[in-house]
Amino acid sequence: MELQDLYELSQGDLDLLMAETAEIRSDPENRARSHGRWCTAGYVLELSRIIDTRRLNE
């Protein structure tokens, strides 16, 4: 996934992405099962939050 892909998502898709990545991050079993996936979800979640905030401020 490229950063540009996140910027091109509709707001609805961005909201869904944030919800799904937050769910991955909130489950402690996900961290134990797949640390890489858990970390990636955290990065994507933070980038999505930044994009969401920027959109709200525009």
Residue pairs with C-beta under 8 A, 6 or more apart in sequence:
1 44
3 47
6 14
6 17
6 44
6 47
6 48
6 51
7 51
9 17
11 52
11 55
14 48
14 51
14 52
15 52
17 44
17 48
18 45
18 48
18 49
18 52
21 41
21 42
21 44
21 45
21 48
22 45
24 30
24 37
24 38
24 41
25 38
25 41
25 42
25 45
30 37
30 38
30 41
31 38
